[in-house]
Amino acid sequence: MKQAKLFLIVILTVLALLLLTSNNANPGSPTYNLKRLQEKIFLNLRLSPEQKADYYDSLLSVRLKELEHLTYNKKTYLLWDSSLRYTATAGEVTNLIVQNNLKDKANQFIGKFRNHQQSINNLLTNYPGDLDPTEENHKFLTDAINYLNLYIEKLSQVK
């Protein structure tokens, strides 16, 4: 019985340490999937649409930092998945705001999306090394900007 308790304590300690270290994980790191699982759990713990929108706000900032990290560290082979995660998160919060008619949140996210468009555009123009506009990696970032335009238009219709 003592061995089972000790084993359980060791497992819980390792899991707690992994959760703590996964907070700063970036795509491609061993604990990134654990970070994503943690984010999904935390999102589902939010009860109201306003609380979920607030959490999405922080998630979008994290997703943008991931894009920046991958770009500046020349890990462009991971940009496709990361740009899809970014635009999916932006789309999810847009749908949440529209479905719940959250006018204040709509205005907040319109501003956030515009700021993020500028940040992503900066990644394109200040990309380390030569980023050929015909390459897919360039397209993934451009697509993120274009999706944000669609989401801004959708949020502008919330009254």
C-alpha positions in Angstrom: 0.0 0.0 0.0 2.8 2.4 0.8 4.4 1.7 -2.6 1.2 2.5 -4.3 0.9 5.8 -2.5 4.5 6.7 -3.2 4.0 5.8 -6.8 0.9 8.0 -7.0 2.7 10.9 -5.3 5.6 10.6 -7.8 3.2 10.5 -10.8 1.3 13.5 -9.6 4.5 15.5 -8.9 5.8 14.7 -12.4 2.4 15.8 -13.9 2.4 19.0 -11.9 5.9 19.8 -13.1 5.1 19.1 -16.7 2.0 21.4 -16.4 4.1 24.2 -15.0 6.8 23.8 -17.7 4.3 23.5 -20.5 3.0 27.0 -20.0 5.8 28.5 -22.0 6.0 25.6 -24.6 6.1 26.5 -28.3 5.0 24.4 -31.2 7.5 21.6 -31.8 8.5 21.3 -28.1 7.8 18.0 -26.2 5.3 19.6 -23.8 3.3 21.6 -26.4 0.5 19.1 -26.6 0.2 19.2 -22.8 -0.1 23.0 -23.0 -2.9 22.7 -25.6 -4.7 20.2 -23.4 -4.4 22.5 -20.4 -5.7 25.4 -22.5 -8.8 23.4 -23.6 -9.5 22.4 -20.0 -9.2 26.0 -18.8 -11.5 27.3 -21.6 -14.1 24.7 -20.7 -14.0 25.8 -17.0 -15.2 29.3 -18.1 -18.9 29.4 -17.6 -20.2 32.6 -19.2 -19.6 33.7 -22.8 -17.9 36.8 -21.5 -15.5 34.7 -19.5 -14.8 32.5 -22.5 -14.2 35.6 -24.6 -11.7 36.9 -22.0 -9.8 33.6 -22.1 -9.8 33.6 -25.9 -8.3 37.1 -25.7 -5.3 35.7 -23.9 -5.2 32.6 -26.1 -5.0 34.8 -29.2 -2.0 36.6 -27.8 -0.3 33.3 -27.1 -1.0 32.1 -30.6 0.5 35.3 -32.1 3.6 34.9 -29.9 3.9 31.3 -31.2 3.8 32.6 -34.8 6.4 35.2 -33.9 8.6 32.6 -32.2 8.5 30.2 -35.2 9.2 33.0 -37.7 12.1 34.5 -35.8 13.6 31.2 -35.0 13.3 30.0 -38.6 11.1 27.1 -37.7 8.9 27.8 -40.7 8.1 24.1 -41.2 5.7 24.6 -38.2 4.0 27.7 -39.5 1.2 26.0 -41.3 -0.2 24.2 -38.2 0.4 27.3 -36.0 -1.3 29.7 -38.5 -4.3 27.3 -38.6 -4.5 27.2 -34.8 -4.3 31.0 -34.7 -7.1 31.6 -37.3 -9.2 28.8 -35.7 -9.0 30.5 -32.3 -9.9 33.9 -33.9 -12.8 32.2 -35.6 -14.0 30.5 -32.5 -14.1 33.7 -30.5 -15.8 35.5 -33.4 -18.6 32.9 -33.4 -18.9 33.1 -29.7 -19.3 36.9 -29.8 -21.8 36.8 -32.6 -23.9 34.0 -31.2 -24.1 35.8 -27.8 -24.4 39.3 -29.2 -21.5 40.6 -27.1 -21.3 44.2 -28.5 -18.5 45.3 -26.1 -16.4 42.2 -26.9 -17.0 42.7 -30.6 -15.4 46.2 -30.4 -12.6 44.9 -28.2 -11.7 42.1 -30.7 -12.0 44.3 -33.7 -9.2 46.3 -32.2 -7.3 43.2 -31.2 -7.6 41.7 -34.7 -6.4 45.0 -36.3 -3.4 45.0 -34.0 -2.6 41.4 -34.8 -2.9 42.1 -38.5 -0.2 44.7 -38.2 2.0 42.3 -36.1 1.6 39.5 -38.7 2.3 42.0 -41.5 5.5 43.0 -39.6 6.5 39.3 -39.6 6.1 39.3 -43.4 8.0 42.4 -44.0 10.7 41.9 -41.4 11.0 38.1 -41.9 14.5 36.9 -41.0 16.1 35.9 -44.3 14.4 35.9 -47.6 10.8 34.9 -47.5 9.7 34.3 -51.1 6.1 35.6 -51.5 5.4 32.5 -53.7 6.4 30.1 -50.8 3.7 28.5 -48.8 5.1 29.9 -45.5 4.4 33.4 -46.8 0.9 32.3 -47.8 0.1 31.0 -44.3 0.8 34.3 -42.7 -1.1 36.2 -45.4 -4.0 33.9 -45.0 -4.1 34.7 -41.3 -4.4 38.4 -42.1 -7.1 37.7 -44.6 -9.1 35.6 -42.1 -8.9 38.4 -39.6 -10.4 40.7 -42.2 -13.4 38.3 -42.5 -13.7 38.1 -38.7 -13.6 41.9 -38.4 -16.4 42.2 -40.9 -18.5 39.6 -39.0 -17.9 41.4 -35.7 -18.8 44.7 -37.2 -22.3 43.4 -37.7 -22.9 42.7 -34.0 -25.4 45.3 -32.7 
